[in-house]
Amino acid sequence: MKTQGNTPTSKKHDAQSARREVARFRRSLAENPSICASLALYWFWQITLFQSPAATLWTAPFDAPQLSHPTLLAALAISYAALWALHRGASKVARRAWYLPVISTLMLCGTAIAIIPLRQSALPLPHAPIAASCLIGVGSAAFVVEMGRFFAKTGTRSALSTGIAGAICGTMLLSLCNMLPTAVSDALLTVSPAIACALLATAQRDFRKDRYYTHGLNSRPNFPPRYAVTCLVQGLAFGFMADTVSSVSRQGSIALPVLYSIAFLAGAALLALTAIPLKLDFNHLLYKVGHPLMAIGFLLLCCVPSNATICGFIFTAGYCYVYIIMTCLNAHFSHDLGCSPGWIVALSTFFLVAGQIAAMLLFDSVIWLASANAPTAEISAIMAFALPMCSLVFLDEKNSSSGWGAICPGQDDTDERSTIAKRLSSEFALTPREVDVALILAKGRNKERAAEELHLARETVKTHAANIYRKLAIHSQQELIDLIEGLL
């Protein structure tokens, strides 16, 4: 039987839909040019210094960064933990005019210490990598939280489009630097975080401070265990791959970090193809594309350890893919569900870094106990099995049809009403009619107006409202408005 999908009309509709999605993508970028440029510079900076499996293997065009990676990870973990626990106080501090300049100064100074020759420095050479790592860790954590605060106001669509564009432009900038003299490349890398912070500050001026920095502070956040475990597994995988690639590369030929930066570009391009035209939900993006892609990298490393460079390339593409999705998820939690952006961004990234620390400790412990070279094949086999198992556990029937996993980050903002309706139905067991009533009451309308719009008796609306309040554990219409503020 001939399906409708093969008809000329269906193909024409698909082509028109694809063109609309491309137009929306361009419009989203045009609305946030400062954020696109800021993210591009930040991607360039972090891929160069620490957010790549081959970050410790730099040759040209940059001087080898003088960083202590254990110290850097510890600084990141402590900073995210503090921002997570003290997110209310951090929001008050972040609104100060000096906050972003301080962040940029930390990252700029840390980068300068890491890559500029220190032959005549007053700082003792053994302490320079530790100082650089601490400054970069604290500054990077604060910057990521502030970027999350921006996406809390603009939504998942903005986070997706600018995240993809930023990753692509950042890797292209890195490739361009590969053709420049070392001094020029070092200078550009040093000032890039300061410019990124200045561009972020420019974008923040479009919002009222009293609402921008208090977003989500009145809500009571619920710890998301599935998301936290996903971030932890992501960090473990990255940590193991980074240690494995470094170990294998030092035993043989040196892997070129520029190749891994191109892998970030490939991951961003793949996300653009799957999230925007296909409109896949978070479950499909994370557990059916991202994690399997990383698992393939480990599987190939297990089977063909001599091709560590190619295996790392495939894994890095998957890692970038999942990293941008995590940014979109943070935007969904804060923009659509009313969480404090400082809370959810710091929480998720803390577990990501914690996974990297755990991988580093386990990897070094195995080498120390075995008193031999790293068991690359064994570790790769374990991770090639663990990533798909994690996906299978989180893709049960309940998770596939409800919660954040069922949300499509590539959908247009006009679909938000249906997204919130689905969330209210799946998470709070509201009936379709109760969802209709809740959305009307959330606009500030009274029960009489809801009865008119839905053509229901006033007593029926009162009954629905009572059920809504009971299921949502609220006691007033204002609490209902606060619960789903900004969702419509």
Secondary structure, 3 states (H helix, E strand, C coil): CCCHHHCHHHHHHHHHHHHHHHHHHHHHHHHCHHHHHHHHHHHHHHHHHCCCCCHHHCCCCCCCCCCCHHHHHHHHHHHHHHHHHCHHHHHHHHCCCCHHHHHHHHHHHHHHHHHCCCCCCCCCHHHHHHHHHHHHHHHHHHHHHHHHHHHHHHCHHHHHHHHHHHHHHHHHHHHHHCCCCHHHHHHHHHHHHHHHHHHHHHHHCCCCHHHHCCCCCCCCCCCCHHHHHHHHHHHHHHHHHHHHHHHHHHHCCCCCHHHHHHHHHHHHHHHHHHHCCCCCCHHHHHHHHHHHHHHHHHHHHHHCHHHHHHHHHHHHHHHHHHHHHHHHHHHHHHHHCCCCHHHHHHHHHHHHHHHHHHHHHHHHHHHHHHCCCCCHHHHHHHHHHHHHHHHHHHCCHHHHHCCHHHCCCCCCHHHHHHHHHHHHHHHHCCCHHHHHHHHHHCCCCCHHHHHHHHCCCHHHHHHHHHHHHHHHCCCCHHHHHHHCCCCC
